[in-house]
């Protein structure tokens, strides 16, 4: 694919009078536009991937004899100690009746929950590069298919032993990286700058939606049919998504057979002034020296540390600390994520509104959304262990934390598309490396803390996650930028 050829096409389009008219009167927005339809398809793919990421988090409460260390204190004043123990034993009897139960310690549980990310840090950079140069359609589709098929085999792997289950989840994590990283290369050619936040957040909201539904349905499936059916359902949904993805998704609007002429002109014209065409060469030296890029690296690592801890341990926290049975644990665990799904979309719409009306500059929007998301969500999580005596207060804190953390999706987490649109696929892959490192380490560290002392362990887990997240925010506020960097412009390629 030639960079020069792509630039000429955009320049020719911008000189056409009809295209200029399309710029002034863009086609009707909403679900009637193909670009928003593409966002909904990607939302469905992200939904499927996150059900596959989160299914073990809810299933593990039914797969093990206990999800808490032996020194677990009485966590609720709403029931007497005897009632709480009877309630928990009833839950275990219900799960054993329909599926096998394993004797996994908290340390092994932490390793299993983290194993999805053990090999993932190897895949994002090559995935982002390949998707940026050759297109994301087959990269994303292949990753979705592999992850979905492997999900169907998790119950068999669990019966075969912990080692095989870890290996399967490592491979599955690499396949999921292909989906989560490669999809951003599509928006380089499909997302007009003034709609970038809303399109990416509509697609990204599938992550919260998938988490919500797998948690709310997972508890019911565990209790009534058995935990294996969680994996069968999630894997089957992913296979169905593949049947939608391959025939309906194209890397470029110019080649899509169903797009209207007006929408095609509008998209191409809106992107004509941006240097979006990917090249084979990468300005590695300039990237290493770029403080705005390092600000994103640090921010990704710190935000995903907290996010991964919450994603992995919310069902365990609710079932063990709040003494909820499998059904209630799934429903309660799902509440923060359904609210987060809605707020991700609203945050993207608000960010684009502020930008299109020129109320705030782009860099201000990115930093403001990130600051509010990090400070409020971290501040709410710190006192969480001290309010465990009240189930209502605990759930309110978890919901509020998810609500505000979703604002980061319109802040630092999308900022890489602002500073270097031509390398967005590669940069997303680079940033995913650090997010997967955080996701691989955070649950393991949490499992270690909890196994040592369940009461102090949970406090240390939340304090550490909040401290890391706030530290990353400070670095991002100082060095973060939103303008296209010099090393990401076309003239830099002449020096490589």
PyMOL commands that set and color helices and strands:
alter all, ss='L'
color gray80, all
select helices_A, chain A and resi 3-15+17-24+34-63+81-98+106-117+120-122+124-134+137-152+154-160+162-182+184-190+193-224+228-248+253-255+261-271+284-288+291-320+326-356+362-387+391-410+412-414+416-419+421-452+454-479+486-488+490-495
alter helices_A, ss='H'
color red, helices_A
deselect
rebuild
show_as cartoon
